[in-house]
Amino acid sequence: MAIALTSLIFLANVLLQRPLIESLLFSLAIAVGITPQLLPAVVSTSLATGTRQLARRKVLVKRLVCIEDLGDMDVLVTDKTGTLTEGKISFTGALPAATGVSGAELLTLGLLATEADYTEAKASAVGQNALDAALWESPEAAAFDPSRYERLDVIDFDHQRRRTSVLVREGGGTVRIITKGSPEDVLALCGETSAAVRAMLDEQFDAGSRVVAVATRPADGLKDLRPADEKDLNLAGFLVFLDRPKANARASLDQLEALGITVKIATGDNAKVAEKVCDELGVLSGGTLTGAAVEAMSDEELSAAAREASIFARVSPEQKARIIGILRQTGGSVGFMGDGVNDALALHAADIGISVDSATDVAKDAADVVLLDKDLGVLAEGVMEGRRIFANTIKYVLMGTSSNFGNMFSAATASVVLSFLPMLPGQILLNNLLYDTGQLAIPGDRVDKEQLLAPSHWNISFIRRFMFLFGPISSIFDFATFGLMLFVFNAVPGEFRAGWFIESIATQTLIIFAIRTRRVPFLRSRPSAGLLGASLGVVALGVFLPLSPLAGVLGFDTLPVPFFLALLGMTVFYLVLVEFAKQWFFSRAAQQPPAPTIRVRRRAASHHISRRAARFSSPVADIARGAWCREDASGNRAAPAAGPDSRPGAFAVPPLLFR
């Protein structure tokens, strides 16, 4: 549009037999004036200022562009451990389920079935997963003597099997297999489970406890261990753990809800445990989907179910990533919060990946935002700051596409109608410089609370409609100024240019106080001191220049005093008219165009990958379908052959990262 308008102005002035160089310079000045050339500076200043504010709120942003994504988020998928709960898991007791097995013996089996190295009488909670660490740190574990046992082999935990198995020789004699893991998976390897055992398990789940099942069998003659050997086990009992809800979790969830963010829980825990925690926090559940149900659903079925569900229980890392992708397809901006190695896939798949300072290096590397405190309240403050930054950026865009456009359109029209140029090229550039200088204070401006309560998105249609309404209003007052100067004050070119210069500076600059808020009147919203001072200072300087000793150099003539009285009345009337137009514009919901077709952000495969992680990641492989670490018919684990993935944005990560 700027190129077309510039070309037409130049052509019209040439046809009117104006000097060629003068016409060219005027056209170029119009092109500069209509372009919001300070937009990059305003955006960069907003982002840089916002980054400092976020850091003070314990939110670190790895890339500036992620600030917009943070404020844009309207769906958050998060684990419950450490976010809704304290993240301090404690061992509460052992529940034997077999005759002749004591609580102490069950605890010993649980300590043996761990990936920790307890050979040579070494035993430690360091490097353990949270449940094993709690087990090793319990007072009852002090009686465990690791020197009595020799571990022959181990099958580490993975999210397909959801269990750990060890082959152990006790005292140089009996060899046995010990398997420890999720109750559902371990019980499937045992014989028929009695109703009493099922009732015992359900009672713990209903209480919100985390439960680990332990099973064993003799394995004399076995020297190494394969997944196929995990069969015909005898249930020994259950180890019970507790992770209490956070005291401030309810308040944090209320904050996110007030910001228009829907929180969904994705956890590897049992569905009843997750539901119990949500119930204690007063979270209304929209339903629960288990990993098995997710696996059985098509993308279309999962899309409908995922929108309603609030809890995803017993889900694998690949299923988390798939859920994130499905939620993104609905058009929302989806954030994922995770801190484990196995959360890397979902962090990559989300619009905004969020991790914490205490997370694994893999998770922090995959995330866009790192919280210094694992607290949803900290995240809520970060979202508000992201929205404040976006709101201030939009203020400049709306000003540049309305008042700038209106004034430059007025200049173009006047250059054709008048016998002289309405403003010299240098005066246009000076006008634009003063105006833009005043807007550099926008990044530090206050934002109304109501503007922070819902995600804001770039909407070109909205900006275009705003421009076509408020741009002509600006032009109307420009034309009124032209009439005032020509027919009331009989102004010569120097006076005409001085009068319009002052009027355009005043209206262009002062309109920021109306545009910066949706409140009517705008006096109900208090701007920052910096913006107020900068704007009034620019207007004062714009009035001073045509009256100063520099007036002759700038091409201005002295203006009569009645002009300034007329200018004051016109400016007040202009701001009042803008207020009426603003109220109409923001209240005409019925006249808005139909909602646009859902568009999902398409990003390069490397969007979330930093240089440090790039060598470990390669795009598009079967990992998103959970193909890594699958077992063949013989129980052997092998990586799949590479092949194209049906879901965009998947990442192949070496299987070692997902143990």
Stockholm file with secondary structure:
# STOCKHOLM 1.0

chainA/1-659         MAIALTSLIFLANVLLQRPLIESLLFSLAIAVGITPQLLPAVVSTSLATGTRQLARRKVLVKRLVCIEDLGDMDVLVTDKTGTLTEGKISFTGALPAATGVSGAELLTLGLLATEADYTEAKASAVGQNALDAALWESPEAAAFDPSRYERLDVIDFDHQRRRTSVLVREGGGTVRIITKGSPEDVLALCGETSAAVRAMLDEQFDAGSRVVAVATRPADGLKDLRPADEKDLNLAGFLVFLDRPKANARASLDQLEALGITVKIATGDNAKVAEKVCDELGVLSGGTLTGAAVEAMSDEELSAAAREASIFARVSPEQKARIIGILRQTGGSVGFMGDGVNDALALHAADIGISVDSATDVAKDAADVVLLDKDLGVLAEGVMEGRRIFANTIKYVLMGTSSNFGNMFSAATASVVLSFLPMLPGQILLNNLLYDTGQLAIPGDRVDKEQLLAPSHWNISFIRRFMFLFGPISSIFDFATFGLMLFVFNAVPGEFRAGWFIESIATQTLIIFAIRTRRVPFLRSRPSAGLLGASLGVVALGVFLPLSPLAGVLGFDTLPVPFFLALLGMTVFYLVLVEFAKQWFFSRAAQQPPAPTIRVRRRAASHHISRRAARFSSPVADIARGAWCREDASGNRAAPAAGPDSRPGAFAVPPLLFR
#=GR chainA/1-659 SS CHHHHHHHHHHHHHHTTCCHHHHHHHHHHHHHHHSCTTHHHHHHHHHHHHHHHHHHTTEEESSTTHHHHHHHCCEEEECSTTTTBCSCCEEEEEEECSTTCCHHHHHHHHHHSSSSCCGGGCCCSTTCCHHHHHHHHSGGGGGCCGGGEEEEEEECCCTTTCEEEEEEEETTSCEEEEEEECHHHHHTTBSCCCHHHHHHHHHHHHTTCEEEEEEEEECTTCCSCCGGGCCSBEEEEEEEEECCBCTTHHHHHHHHHHTTCEEEEEESSCHHHHHHHHHHTTCCCCCEEEHHHHHHSCHHHHHHHHHHCSEEESCCHHHHHHHHHHHHHTTCCEEEECCSGGGHHHHHHSSEEEEETTSCHHHHHHCSEEESSCCHHHHHHHHHHHHHHHHHHHHHHHHHHHHHHHHHHHHHHHHHHSSSCSSCHHHHHHHHHHHHHHHTTGGGCCCCGGGGSSCCCCCHHHHHHHHHHHHHHHHHHHHHHHHIIIIISCCCHHHHHHHHHHHHHHHHHHTHHHHTCCSSSGGGSCCCHHHHHHHHHHHHHHHHGGGSTTHHHHTCCCCCHHHHHHHHHHHHHHHHHHHHHHHHHHHCGGGSCCCCCCCCCCCCTTTTCCHHHHTTCEESCGGGGTCTTEECTTSCEECCCCCCCSSTTCEECCGGGGC
#=GC SS_cons         CHHHHHHHHHHHHHHTTCCHHHHHHHHHHHHHHHSCTTHHHHHHHHHHHHHHHHHHTTEEESSTTHHHHHHHCCEEEECSTTTTBCSCCEEEEEEECSTTCCHHHHHHHHHHSSSSCCGGGCCCSTTCCHHHHHHHHSGGGGGCCGGGEEEEEEECCCTTTCEEEEEEEETTSCEEEEEEECHHHHHTTBSCCCHHHHHHHHHHHHTTCEEEEEEEEECTTCCSCCGGGCCSBEEEEEEEEECCBCTTHHHHHHHHHHTTCEEEEEESSCHHHHHHHHHHTTCCCCCEEEHHHHHHSCHHHHHHHHHHCSEEESCCHHHHHHHHHHHHHTTCCEEEECCSGGGHHHHHHSSEEEEETTSCHHHHHHCSEEESSCCHHHHHHHHHHHHHHHHHHHHHHHHHHHHHHHHHHHHHHHHHHSSSCSSCHHHHHHHHHHHHHHHTTGGGCCCCGGGGSSCCCCCHHHHHHHHHHHHHHHHHHHHHHHHIIIIISCCCHHHHHHHHHHHHHHHHHHTHHHHTCCSSSGGGSCCCHHHHHHHHHHHHHHHHGGGSTTHHHHTCCCCCHHHHHHHHHHHHHHHHHHHHHHHHHHHCGGGSCCCCCCCCCCCCTTTTCCHHHHTTCEESCGGGGTCTTEECTTSCEECCCCCCCSSTTCEECCGGGGC
//
